[in-house]
Amino acid sequence: MTEKERINDPVDSFDGGYHLFAKEQHKKRVRKTPDRINYAIRQFEH
């Protein structure tokens, strides 16, 4: 099963579509990384 087939019909994939959820959660965490770094730096400055 190709990635395109899994995206089009996630229920038939090996994990029932969980990989799509996990991929989206990963994107959200990675997007927050610069904000987390800046926050940590500010904590040490005060």
VEXTORMI-352436 format. One record per residue (C-alpha): residue number from 1; residue in one letter; x, y, z. Coordinates in Angstrom, 3 decimals, always signed. Layout:
<atom NUM,a,<X,Y,Z>>,
...
***
This chain:
<atom 1,m,<+0.000,+0.000,+0.000>>,
<atom 2,t,<+1.466,+3.334,-1.039>>,
<atom 3,e,<+1.381,+6.497,+1.047>>,
<atom 4,k,<-1.186,+8.017,-1.303>>,
<atom 5,e,<-3.453,+4.977,-0.875>>,
<atom 6,r,<-3.108,+5.178,+2.928>>,
<atom 7,i,<-4.058,+8.864,+2.912>>,
<atom 8,n,<-7.052,+8.307,+0.638>>,
<atom 9,d,<-8.379,+5.373,+2.663>>,
<atom 10,p,<-6.723,+5.330,+6.109>>,
<atom 11,v,<-9.053,+2.687,+7.541>>,
<atom 12,d,<-7.488,+0.024,+5.330>>,
<atom 13,s,<-3.956,+0.955,+6.354>>,
<atom 14,f,<-1.907,-1.051,+8.843>>,
<atom 15,d,<-2.793,+1.214,+11.773>>,
<atom 16,g,<-6.264,+2.453,+10.876>>,
<atom 17,g,<-5.036,+5.941,+10.075>>,
<atom 18,y,<-3.117,+6.570,+13.284>>,
<atom 19,h,<-0.006,+7.440,+11.258>>,
<atom 20,l,<-1.823,+10.478,+9.842>>,
<atom 21,f,<-2.716,+11.675,+13.345>>,
<atom 22,a,<+0.841,+11.112,+14.568>>,
<atom 23,k,<+2.279,+12.988,+11.591>>,
<atom 24,e,<+0.042,+16.006,+12.291>>,
<atom 25,q,<+0.937,+16.001,+15.994>>,
<atom 26,h,<+4.625,+15.903,+15.094>>,
<atom 27,k,<+4.192,+18.930,+12.808>>,
<atom 28,k,<+2.531,+20.865,+15.658>>,
<atom 29,r,<+5.372,+20.043,+18.075>>,
<atom 30,v,<+8.068,+21.000,+15.566>>,
<atom 31,r,<+6.316,+24.314,+14.854>>,
<atom 32,k,<+6.481,+25.178,+18.567>>,
<atom 33,t,<+10.213,+24.492,+18.885>>,
<atom 34,p,<+11.471,+28.080,+18.190>>,
<atom 35,d,<+8.987,+29.474,+20.724>>,
<atom 36,r,<+10.148,+26.974,+23.333>>,
<atom 37,i,<+13.789,+27.853,+22.745>>,
<atom 38,n,<+13.064,+31.579,+23.058>>,
<atom 39,y,<+11.095,+30.966,+26.243>>,
<atom 40,a,<+13.971,+29.001,+27.774>>,
<atom 41,i,<+16.461,+31.732,+26.883>>,
<atom 42,r,<+14.232,+34.376,+28.501>>,
<atom 43,q,<+14.085,+32.298,+31.686>>,
<atom 44,f,<+17.866,+32.416,+32.017>>,
<atom 45,e,<+18.040,+36.162,+31.323>>,
<atom 46,h,<+15.915,+37.119,+34.325>>,
***
